[in-house]
């Protein structure tokens, strides 16, 4: 590493192993990372798909050298010399996958190394899936980690272009899981909008209404149930938070996206087994003890 910050370097790295796959987020002050030939004895036979969140960042790999701005992505062969330079600092998210595993899904990925990854729906899904990992409060179990790792392998393959033989596997495994995650994230992000509906999700994610419904069927809950669940959990949190005591129950109902307080009261009681006023009263009593 070569510091270009003027003597005030900082590099923050977050790494999460997911079976044979790894995901990483790096935030740096101006710095240059260099992996020479003599470093390769310590490297692994892997490919890395890098997404630049803040740049510009220069990647030199596999006899290719390009500058990438925010939103761009590139593939690097981690078994070959590599140079990464962020003259103004940078933020990069990336996924590392075993070379053998990727080659089973993508024909000759080494020919794509050092080059710009073509933007498209698969790259967008991959980026969203990466961002969704921030919701983990602690590392996932080994079983879940391996499953997520397979999803990322599939998403990298879908982004680069899978072989004809692998395309169905990739679509039904990792891509499908990432689309479902994107739907749930969209619901969690926009549930307080009283006009938010299934058509909004489909339009925002570029999916058909029926396809969104079909993916949600696999969770055992409908779109309406997922939406109501988010609103009710938020309402419960507000009712038990002393900072929201000044709000009437009707105000909380409207604040979380319900348009009718009677419907809110019925749905809340059915979900939690207690009325909103009862939950608030019990919480207030506990606070006063």
C-alpha atoms as one frame of an Amber mdcrd trajectory, in Angstrom:
protein
   0.000   0.000   0.000   1.231   3.471  -0.877  -0.251   6.383   1.033  -1.311
   9.414  -1.036  -3.206  11.190   1.755  -0.368  13.455   2.852   0.347  11.491
   5.992  -3.202  10.978   7.282  -4.134   7.562   5.905  -7.260   5.677   6.908
  -8.558   2.411   5.487 -11.790   0.881   6.799 -12.434  -2.708   5.735 -15.520
  -4.806   6.420 -15.319  -8.420   5.303 -17.940 -11.160   5.532 -17.100 -14.758
   4.577 -20.011 -16.598   2.975 -18.859 -20.132   2.407 -16.622 -20.176  -0.663
 -17.572 -16.563  -1.399 -16.486 -13.393   0.369 -17.982  -9.902   0.339 -16.029
  -6.830   1.288 -16.509  -3.087   1.663 -13.466  -0.784   1.622 -13.440   2.949
   2.360 -10.094   4.740   2.018  -8.340   8.057   1.958  -6.178   8.521  -1.203
  -4.181   5.288  -1.488  -2.632   2.882  -3.972  -2.817  -0.909  -3.593  -0.277
  -2.907  -5.578   0.022  -6.677  -5.911   3.221  -7.552  -7.772   4.135 -10.963
  -9.166   6.058 -11.837  -6.017   2.895 -11.320  -3.964   0.959 -13.931  -5.908
   2.276 -16.844  -3.868  -0.056 -15.647  -1.101  -3.044 -15.065  -3.386  -5.941
 -17.388  -4.059  -7.330 -18.605  -7.339 -10.258 -16.165  -7.277 -12.069 -13.546
  -9.271 -13.388 -10.353  -7.732 -16.285  -8.292  -9.024 -15.810  -4.713  -7.826
 -18.483  -2.011  -7.679 -17.236   1.546  -7.217 -19.472   3.536  -4.887 -17.249
   6.628  -4.706 -14.385   7.337  -7.070 -12.734   7.737  -9.403 -10.783   4.498
  -8.887  -8.214   3.130 -11.318  -7.880  -0.641 -11.782  -4.978  -2.225 -13.649
  -5.250  -5.983 -14.132  -4.764  -8.561 -16.899  -2.989  -6.043 -19.177  -5.963
  -3.681 -18.914  -6.032  -0.290 -17.200  -9.171   1.787 -16.793 -10.582   4.503
 -14.543 -13.995   3.797 -13.013 -16.412   6.375 -11.661 -19.165   5.823  -9.099
 -21.646   3.189 -10.237 -19.156   1.409 -12.499 -18.008  -2.165 -11.995 -15.101
  -4.299 -13.143 -13.892  -7.869 -12.838 -10.377  -8.626 -11.611  -8.402 -11.849
 -11.688  -6.928 -12.019  -8.172  -4.363 -14.562  -9.316  -2.643 -11.967 -11.531
  -0.837  -8.706 -10.719  -3.188  -5.938  -9.672  -3.015  -2.203  -9.058  -5.852
  -0.156  -7.589  -5.492   3.605  -7.150  -7.968   6.049  -5.667  -6.423   9.515
  -6.089  -9.161  11.172  -4.036  -9.936   8.221  -1.819 -12.733   5.858  -2.611
 -15.400   3.421  -1.565 -15.569   0.018  -3.237 -17.762  -3.022  -2.591 -16.721
  -6.336  -4.053 -17.475 -10.043  -4.156 -14.747 -12.672  -4.398 -15.591 -16.078
  -5.883 -13.518 -19.179  -6.411 -12.218 -19.363  -9.975 -13.265 -22.987 -10.467
 -16.816 -22.271  -9.277 -17.190 -19.253 -11.579 -15.750 -21.138 -14.554 -18.450
 -23.784 -14.089 -21.043 -21.078 -14.820 -19.252 -18.569 -17.079 -17.130 -19.443
 -20.079 -13.562 -18.113 -19.781 -14.143 -15.324 -17.231 -10.399 -14.598 -17.366
 -11.028 -12.946 -20.753 -13.237 -10.388 -18.974 -10.661  -9.510 -16.312  -9.613
  -5.876 -16.023 -12.544  -4.722 -18.114 -15.690  -2.724 -17.477 -18.617  -4.918
 -16.472 -21.620  -4.142 -18.622 -24.359  -2.475 -16.513 -27.747  -4.141 -16.465
 -30.461  -5.703 -14.287 -28.181  -8.446 -12.919 -25.551  -5.961 -11.739 -28.285
  -3.861 -10.125 -29.593  -6.946  -8.318 -26.086  -7.839  -7.178 -25.539  -4.336
  -5.814 -28.873  -4.358  -3.969 -28.146  -7.778  -2.514 -24.772  -6.522  -1.287
 -26.429  -3.544   0.371 -29.009  -5.802   2.037 -26.246  -7.449   4.086 -26.130
  -4.287   6.186 -29.352  -5.485   7.857 -27.495  -8.337   9.584 -26.971  -7.506
  13.259 -24.507 -10.424  13.542 -22.849 -12.802  11.074 -25.274 -15.371   9.611
 -25.099 -19.039  10.574 -22.738 -21.186   8.526 -25.671 -22.788   6.691 -27.253
 -19.446   5.808 -23.853 -17.991   4.907 -23.235 -20.821   2.428 -26.674 -20.304
   0.878 -26.099 -16.564   0.484 -22.654 -17.316  -0.939 -24.210 -19.469  -3.666
 -26.627 -16.643  -4.434 -23.712 -14.242  -4.891 -21.886 -16.702  -7.126 -25.011
 -16.915  -9.291 -25.391 -13.124  -9.373 -21.783 -12.653 -10.451 -22.346 -15.254
 -13.186 -25.586 -13.570 -14.265 -23.799 -10.214 -14.422 -20.960 -11.552 -16.567
 -23.137 -13.787 -18.758 -23.688 -17.454 -17.851 -23.332 -20.322 -20.294 -26.498
 -21.684 -21.871 -26.286 -24.745 -19.627 -25.985 -22.626 -16.459 -28.497 -19.898
 -17.257 -31.533 -21.728 -15.808 -29.649 -22.711 -12.649 -28.504 -19.131 -12.100
 -31.967 -17.689 -12.758 -33.797 -20.114 -10.467 -31.283 -19.923  -7.650 -29.343
 -16.722  -6.991 -31.205 -14.294  -9.243 -34.576 -15.387  -7.888 -33.397 -14.990
  -4.285 -31.970 -11.525  -5.011 -35.213 -10.406  -6.639 -37.191 -11.536  -3.611
 -34.776  -9.686  -1.343 -35.161  -6.564  -3.479 -38.958  -6.766  -3.151 -38.814
  -7.110   0.630 -36.297  -4.255   0.866 -38.565  -2.023  -1.222 -41.503  -2.785
   1.075 -39.381  -2.063   4.159 -38.201   1.209   2.627 -41.559   2.595   1.531
 -44.227   1.087   3.802 -45.094   4.402   5.478 -46.488   5.732   2.177 -50.280
   5.178   2.457 -50.532   4.938  -1.336 -47.761   2.340  -1.656 -49.021  -0.802
  -3.365 -48.008  -3.851  -5.372 -47.870  -1.871  -8.611 -45.340   0.527  -7.053
 -43.011  -2.381  -6.227 -43.335  -3.934  -9.667 -42.683  -0.616 -11.374 -39.716
   0.302  -9.175 -37.982  -3.054  -9.711 -38.917  -3.587 -13.349 -40.949  -6.736
 -12.670 -44.478  -7.687 -13.565 -47.139  -7.540 -10.881 -47.764 -11.280 -11.211
 -44.054 -12.110 -10.886 -43.814 -10.103  -7.659 -46.816 -12.002  -6.302 -45.298
 -15.326  -7.347 -42.003 -14.629  -5.580 -43.794 -13.555  -2.405 -45.882 -16.740
  -2.437 -42.674 -18.591  -1.581 -42.467 -16.703   1.739 -45.916 -17.886   2.815
 -47.181 -14.297   2.985 -48.863 -12.045   0.458 -47.730  -8.542  -0.412 -50.513
  -7.137   1.773 -49.345  -9.214   4.744 -45.721  -8.131   4.338 -46.781  -4.488
   4.053 -49.052  -4.686   7.100 -46.317  -6.466   9.056 -43.847  -3.635   8.468
 -46.418  -1.018   9.445 -47.494  -2.874  12.573 -43.934  -3.480  13.786 -43.163
   0.208  13.340 -46.387   1.174  15.154 -45.515  -1.152  18.043 -42.054   0.435
  18.314 -43.579   3.924  18.405 -46.216   2.963  20.985 -43.545   1.624  23.342
 -41.133   4.531  22.842 -41.444   7.322  25.462 -40.368   9.844  22.821 -43.687
   9.274  21.017 -45.993   9.583  24.023 -47.176  12.964  22.771 -48.656  11.324
  19.658 -52.243  10.127  19.683 -52.843   6.577  18.464 -54.540   7.904  15.346
 -51.414   9.950  14.597 -49.249   6.840  14.893 -51.608   4.890  12.646 -51.312
   7.535   9.943 -47.552   7.892  10.486 -46.929   4.215   9.656 -49.087   4.205
   6.541 -52.583   3.188   7.678 -55.374   5.305   6.231 -58.111   4.222   8.649
 -57.694   4.064  12.434 -60.426   1.447  12.918 -58.705  -0.873  10.450 -55.410
  -0.189  12.225 -56.871  -1.094  15.635 -58.380  -4.355  14.344 -55.259  -5.386
  12.480 -52.995  -4.491  15.409 -55.035  -6.532  17.883 -55.174  -9.515  15.540
 -51.379  -9.372  15.079 -50.241  -8.709  18.667 -53.191  -9.986  20.700 -53.601
  -6.587  22.351 -54.992  -3.165  21.398 -52.665  -0.259  20.617 -53.849   1.557
  23.745 -53.235  -1.558  25.824 -49.679  -1.910  24.517 -48.972   1.746  25.249
 -50.437   1.533  28.752 -48.400  -1.578  29.601 -45.221   0.048  28.287 -45.853
   3.233  30.274 -46.419   1.225  33.442 -43.110  -0.589  32.997 -41.299   2.713
  32.461 -42.701   4.144  35.684 -41.562   1.202  37.833
